[in-house]
Amino acid sequence: MTGPLLLQLSAVTKDYRGLRPLRIDHLEVASGDQLAIIGLDRQAAEIFINLVTGATLPDRGEISVFGRPTAAIKDSADWLATLDRFGIVSERAVLLDALSVTQNLAVPFSLEIEPPPVGVQSLVRALADEVGLDAASWDRPVADLDLPGRLRVRFARALALQPAVLLLEHPSAGLTGGDAALTGREIRAVSERRGVAAVTLTADPALAAVIAARVLILEPATGRLVERRRGWFRGI
């Protein structure tokens, strides 16, 4: 861990009608951590994100975020304030395909997107440049982007409100090995430069090796997270 503790899961179990309940025996994420977890399929990854953000509570165990249990979240306003401290990169985050990259990236800042206000456009362009979206794409519909480009749009939107923690849900799904590795390195570089903690949920060990400083393998039956050292994946 590199800084103050942001997330802590202890003896967590959540039954979501899968093959077995989601179990996380112990997990701590500190400020600035770059962490990947292998072993959660897409449904389990969604449940994990819902638990960590306080959208749902565990059946057993305790989850603490930013110094307090998620069970202590009082109401919807309190939950939304907590949620604002997370940036979520997920295919479940809807992109407006008919609108431009600039308009999609303006959504976190303003309801005025046709066109966005001048000040918002400046913020958006800085974000787009930071995540590697070529300037030629900024005024194009998102529907025209390839999969790496769409991932960069989702990543930029997750960064927009300057979160303390990024949660990346199977970000390399559908990408080729080369695109996944390049995008993973870029995501890690931006996260480290900003000092934001990142937790990547993936089934891709090659991605995990480049996007994170620590790679954990989930043992589903016990919930143990076993750390793998650098070089464990052949070819990395």
C-alpha positions as a Markdown table, in Angstrom:
| # | Residue | x | y | z |
|---|---|---|---|---|
| 1 | Met | 0.0 | 0.0 | 0.0 |
| 2 | Thr | 1.2 | 3.5 | -0.9 |
| 3 | Gly | -1.0 | 5.9 | 1.1 |
| 4 | Pro | -4.1 | 6.2 | 3.3 |
| 5 | Leu | -6.5 | 3.3 | 3.3 |
| 6 | Leu | -9.5 | 3.9 | 1.0 |
| 7 | Leu | -11.2 | 0.5 | 0.7 |
| 8 | Gln | -11.3 | -2.4 | 3.1 |
| 9 | Leu | -13.3 | -5.7 | 2.7 |
| 10 | Ser | -13.3 | -8.2 | 5.5 |
| 11 | Ala | -14.9 | -11.7 | 5.4 |
| 12 | Val | -17.4 | -10.5 | 2.8 |
| 13 | Thr | -20.0 | -12.9 | 1.3 |
| 14 | Lys | -22.7 | -12.0 | -1.2 |
| 15 | Asp | -25.1 | -14.5 | -2.7 |
| 16 | Tyr | -26.1 | -13.3 | -6.2 |
| 17 | Arg | -27.6 | -16.6 | -7.5 |
| 18 | Gly | -24.3 | -17.5 | -9.3 |
| 19 | Leu | -22.5 | -20.8 | -9.2 |
| 20 | Arg | -21.4 | -19.9 | -5.7 |
| 21 | Pro | -21.6 | -16.7 | -3.6 |
| 22 | Leu | -19.0 | -14.0 | -4.1 |
| 23 | Arg | -16.5 | -14.2 | -1.3 |
| 24 | Ile | -13.7 | -11.8 | -0.5 |
| 25 | Asp | -11.8 | -12.8 | 2.6 |
| 26 | His | -9.6 | -9.7 | 2.9 |
| 27 | Leu | -8.8 | -6.8 | 0.6 |
| 28 | Glu | -7.3 | -3.4 | 1.3 |
| 29 | Val | -6.7 | -0.6 | -1.2 |
| 30 | Ala | -4.8 | 2.5 | -0.4 |
| 31 | Ser | -4.4 | 5.8 | -2.1 |
| 32 | Gly | -2.3 | 5.4 | -5.2 |
| 33 | Asp | -2.5 | 1.6 | -5.3 |
| 34 | Gln | -2.6 | 0.0 | -8.8 |
| 35 | Leu | -4.3 | -3.4 | -8.3 |
| 36 | Ala | -5.7 | -6.1 | -10.6 |
| 37 | Ile | -7.9 | -9.0 | -9.5 |
| 38 | Ile | -8.3 | -12.1 | -11.7 |
| 39 | Gly | -11.1 | -14.5 | -11.0 |
| 40 | Leu | -14.4 | -12.6 | -11.2 |
| 41 | Asp | -16.5 | -13.1 | -14.2 |
| 42 | Arg | -18.7 | -10.3 | -15.5 |
| 43 | Gln | -21.6 | -10.9 | -13.2 |
| 44 | Ala | -19.4 | -11.3 | -10.1 |
| 45 | Ala | -17.5 | -8.1 | -11.2 |
| 46 | Glu | -20.7 | -6.2 | -11.3 |
| 47 | Ile | -21.7 | -7.4 | -7.8 |
| 48 | Phe | -18.2 | -6.5 | -6.5 |
| 49 | Ile | -18.5 | -2.9 | -7.8 |
| 50 | Asn | -22.0 | -2.6 | -6.4 |
| 51 | Leu | -20.7 | -3.8 | -3.0 |
| 52 | Val | -17.7 | -1.5 | -3.0 |
| 53 | Thr | -19.7 | 1.6 | -4.0 |
| 54 | Gly | -22.4 | 0.9 | -1.4 |
| 55 | Ala | -25.1 | 0.2 | -4.0 |
| 56 | Thr | -25.8 | -3.1 | -2.2 |
| 57 | Leu | -24.7 | -4.5 | 1.2 |
| 58 | Pro | -22.9 | -7.8 | 1.8 |
| 59 | Asp | -24.8 | -10.8 | 3.3 |
| 60 | Arg | -21.9 | -11.2 | 5.8 |
| 61 | Gly | -18.8 | -9.3 | 6.5 |
| 62 | Glu | -17.9 | -5.6 | 6.4 |
| 63 | Ile | -16.9 | -3.1 | 3.7 |
| 64 | Ser | -15.4 | 0.2 | 4.6 |
| 65 | Val | -14.9 | 3.0 | 2.0 |
| 66 | Phe | -13.1 | 6.2 | 2.8 |
| 67 | Gly | -13.0 | 5.4 | 6.5 |
| 68 | Arg | -16.6 | 4.3 | 7.2 |
| 69 | Pro | -18.7 | 1.2 | 6.6 |
| 70 | Thr | -21.0 | 1.1 | 3.6 |
| 71 | Ala | -23.7 | 0.0 | 6.0 |
| 72 | Ala | -23.5 | 3.5 | 7.6 |
| 73 | Ile | -24.6 | 5.3 | 4.3 |
| 74 | Lys | -27.8 | 7.0 | 5.4 |
| 75 | Asp | -29.8 | 7.9 | 2.3 |
| 76 | Ser | -29.7 | 8.4 | -1.4 |
| 77 | Ala | -28.0 | 11.8 | -1.1 |
| 78 | Asp | -25.3 | 10.3 | 1.1 |
| 79 | Trp | -24.8 | 7.4 | -1.3 |
| 80 | Leu | -24.5 | 9.7 | -4.3 |
| 81 | Ala | -21.8 | 11.8 | -2.5 |
| 82 | Thr | -19.9 | 8.5 | -1.8 |
| 83 | Leu | -20.4 | 7.4 | -5.4 |
| 84 | Asp | -18.9 | 10.6 | -6.7 |
| 85 | Arg | -15.5 | 9.6 | -5.3 |
| 86 | Phe | -15.4 | 6.6 | -7.6 |
| 87 | Gly | -14.8 | 6.5 | -11.3 |
| 88 | Ile | -16.2 | 3.4 | -13.0 |
| 89 | Val | -15.0 | 2.1 | -16.3 |
| 90 | Ser | -17.6 | -0.4 | -17.6 |
| 91 | Glu | -19.4 | -1.4 | -20.8 |
| 92 | Arg | -22.5 | -0.9 | -18.6 |
| 93 | Ala | -21.8 | 2.8 | -18.7 |
| 94 | Val | -23.9 | 4.0 | -21.7 |
| 95 | Leu | -22.2 | 5.9 | -24.5 |
| 96 | Leu | -24.4 | 8.2 | -26.7 |
| 97 | Asp | -23.3 | 6.8 | -30.0 |
| 98 | Ala | -24.9 | 9.4 | -32.2 |
| 99 | Leu | -23.2 | 12.2 | -30.3 |
| 100 | Ser | -19.6 | 13.3 | -30.6 |
| 101 | Val | -16.7 | 12.4 | -28.4 |
| 102 | Thr | -16.8 | 16.0 | -27.1 |
| 103 | Gln | -20.5 | 15.8 | -26.2 |
| 104 | Asn | -20.1 | 12.4 | -24.5 |
| 105 | Leu | -17.2 | 13.7 | -22.4 |
| 106 | Ala | -19.2 | 16.9 | -21.5 |
| 107 | Val | -22.0 | 14.9 | -19.9 |
| 108 | Pro | -20.4 | 14.7 | -16.4 |
| 109 | Phe | -19.9 | 18.5 | -16.4 |
| 110 | Ser | -23.1 | 19.9 | -17.9 |
| 111 | Leu | -26.5 | 19.1 | -19.3 |
| 112 | Glu | -25.7 | 21.6 | -22.1 |
| 113 | Ile | -24.0 | 19.5 | -24.7 |
| 114 | Glu | -25.3 | 20.9 | -28.0 |
| 115 | Pro | -22.8 | 22.4 | -28.0 |
| 116 | Pro | -21.1 | 22.3 | -24.5 |
| 117 | Pro | -20.2 | 25.7 | -23.0 |
| 118 | Val | -16.8 | 27.0 | -23.8 |
| 119 | Gly | -15.4 | 26.3 | -20.3 |
| 120 | Val | -16.7 | 22.8 | -20.5 |
| 121 | Gln | -15.1 | 22.3 | -23.9 |
| 122 | Ser | -11.7 | 23.2 | -22.5 |
| 123 | Leu | -12.1 | 20.6 | -19.7 |
| 124 | Val | -13.2 | 18.0 | -22.2 |
| 125 | Arg | -10.4 | 18.6 | -24.6 |
| 126 | Ala | -7.8 | 18.3 | -21.8 |
| 127 | Leu | -9.4 | 15.0 | -20.7 |
| 128 | Ala | -9.5 | 13.7 | -24.3 |
| 129 | Asp | -5.8 | 14.6 | -24.8 |
| 130 | Glu | -4.9 | 13.0 | -21.5 |
| 131 | Val | -6.3 | 9.6 | -22.3 |
| 132 | Gly | -4.9 | 9.5 | -25.8 |
| 133 | Leu | -8.0 | 10.4 | -27.9 |
| 134 | Asp | -6.7 | 11.8 | -31.1 |
| 135 | Ala | -7.9 | 15.4 | -31.8 |
| 136 | Ala | -9.3 | 14.3 | -35.1 |
| 137 | Ser | -11.8 | 12.1 | -33.3 |
| 138 | Trp | -13.2 | 14.8 | -30.9 |
| 139 | Asp | -16.0 | 16.0 | -33.2 |
| 140 | Arg | -16.8 | 12.5 | -34.6 |
| 141 | Pro | -19.7 | 10.4 | -33.4 |
| 142 | Val | -18.7 | 7.9 | -30.8 |
| 143 | Ala | -20.2 | 5.2 | -33.0 |
| 144 | Asp | -17.3 | 5.7 | -35.4 |
| 145 | Leu | -14.7 | 4.8 | -32.8 |
| 146 | Asp | -13.0 | 1.4 | -32.6 |
| 147 | Leu | -13.0 | -0.6 | -29.3 |
| 148 | Pro | -9.8 | 1.0 | -27.9 |
| 149 | Gly | -11.3 | 4.5 | -28.7 |
| 150 | Arg | -14.5 | 3.7 | -26.9 |
| 151 | Leu | -12.6 | 2.4 | -23.9 |
| 152 | Arg | -10.7 | 5.7 | -23.8 |
| 153 | Val | -14.0 | 7.6 | -23.8 |
| 154 | Arg | -15.2 | 5.6 | -20.9 |
| 155 | Phe | -11.9 | 6.1 | -19.1 |
| 156 | Ala | -12.0 | 9.8 | -19.6 |
| 157 | Arg | -15.6 | 10.0 | -18.3 |
| 158 | Ala | -14.6 | 8.0 | -15.2 |
| 159 | Leu | -11.8 | 10.6 | -14.6 |
| 160 | Ala | -13.9 | 13.6 | -15.1 |
| 161 | Leu | -14.9 | 14.4 | -11.5 |
| 162 | Gln | -11.4 | 13.6 | -10.2 |
| 163 | Pro | -12.3 | 10.4 | -8.3 |
| 164 | Ala | -10.2 | 8.9 | -5.5 |
| 165 | Val | -10.7 | 5.3 | -6.8 |
| 166 | Leu | -11.1 | 4.0 | -10.3 |
| 167 | Leu | -13.0 | 0.7 | -10.7 |
| 168 | Leu | -12.3 | -1.0 | -14.1 |
| 169 | Glu | -14.7 | -3.8 | -15.0 |
| 170 | His | -13.2 | -6.2 | -17.6 |
| 171 | Pro | -11.7 | -3.3 | -19.6 |
| 172 | Ser | -10.0 | -5.5 | -22.2 |
| 173 | Ala | -13.1 | -7.4 | -23.2 |
| 174 | Gly | -13.2 | -7.7 | -27.0 |
| 175 | Leu | -9.7 | -6.1 | -27.5 |
| 176 | Thr | -6.8 | -7.8 | -29.2 |
| 177 | Gly | -3.8 | -8.6 | -27.1 |
| 178 | Gly | -1.8 | -5.7 | -28.6 |
| 179 | Asp | -4.6 | -3.2 | -28.1 |
| 180 | Ala | -5.2 | -4.4 | -24.6 |
| 181 | Ala | -1.6 | -4.2 | -23.5 |
| 182 | Leu | -1.2 | -0.7 | -25.0 |
| 183 | Thr | -4.4 | 0.7 | -23.5 |
| 184 | Gly | -3.6 | -1.0 | -20.2 |
| 185 | Arg | -0.2 | 0.7 | -20.0 |
| 186 | Glu | -1.8 | 4.1 | -20.9 |
| 187 | Ile | -4.5 | 3.7 | -18.2 |
| 188 | Arg | -1.9 | 2.8 | -15.6 |
| 189 | Ala | 0.3 | 5.8 | -16.6 |
| 190 | Val | -2.6 | 8.2 | -16.3 |
| 191 | Ser | -3.7 | 6.7 | -13.0 |
| 192 | Glu | -0.2 | 6.9 | -11.5 |
| 193 | Arg | 0.3 | 10.5 | -12.7 |
| 194 | Arg | -2.9 | 11.5 | -11.1 |
| 195 | Gly | -2.2 | 9.5 | -7.9 |
| 196 | Val | -5.6 | 7.8 | -8.1 |
| 197 | Ala | -6.0 | 4.3 | -6.9 |
| 198 | Ala | -7.2 | 1.8 | -9.5 |
| 199 | Val | -8.8 | -1.7 | -9.1 |
| 200 | Thr | -9.0 | -3.6 | -12.3 |
| 201 | Leu | -11.3 | -6.7 | -12.5 |
| 202 | Thr | -10.2 | -8.8 | -15.4 |
| 203 | Ala | -9.9 | -12.3 | -16.8 |
| 204 | Asp | -6.8 | -11.3 | -18.8 |
| 205 | Pro | -3.5 | -12.1 | -17.1 |
| 206 | Ala | -1.5 | -10.2 | -19.7 |
| 207 | Leu | -3.6 | -7.1 | -19.1 |
| 208 | Ala | -3.3 | -7.5 | -15.4 |
| 209 | Ala | 0.5 | -7.6 | -15.7 |
| 210 | Val | 0.7 | -4.2 | -17.4 |
| 211 | Ile | -2.2 | -2.3 | -15.8 |
| 212 | Ala | -1.3 | -3.0 | -12.2 |
| 213 | Ala | 1.6 | -3.1 | -9.8 |
| 214 | Arg | -0.1 | -5.8 | -7.8 |
| 215 | Val | -2.0 | -8.8 | -9.3 |
| 216 | Leu | -4.3 | -10.9 | -7.0 |
| 217 | Ile | -5.9 | -14.2 | -8.0 |
| 218 | Leu | -9.2 | -14.9 | -6.3 |
| 219 | Glu | -9.9 | -18.4 | -4.9 |
| 220 | Pro | -13.7 | -18.4 | -5.3 |
| 221 | Ala | -14.3 | -21.2 | -2.8 |
| 222 | Thr | -12.5 | -19.4 | 0.1 |
| 223 | Gly | -12.4 | -15.8 | -1.0 |
| 224 | Arg | -8.6 | -15.7 | -0.5 |
| 225 | Leu | -6.7 | -13.3 | -2.8 |
| 226 | Val | -3.3 | -14.7 | -3.6 |
| 227 | Glu | -0.7 | -12.2 | -4.8 |
| 228 | Arg | 1.3 | -13.0 | -7.9 |
| 229 | Arg | 4.8 | -11.5 | -8.3 |
| 230 | Arg | 6.1 | -9.8 | -11.4 |
| 231 | Gly | 7.2 | -12.2 | -14.1 |
| 232 | Trp | 4.7 | -14.9 | -13.2 |
| 233 | Phe | 3.0 | -14.7 | -16.6 |
| 234 | Arg | 5.2 | -16.1 | -19.3 |
| 235 | Gly | 6.2 | -13.5 | -21.9 |
| 236 | Ile | 5.6 | -10.4 | -19.7 |
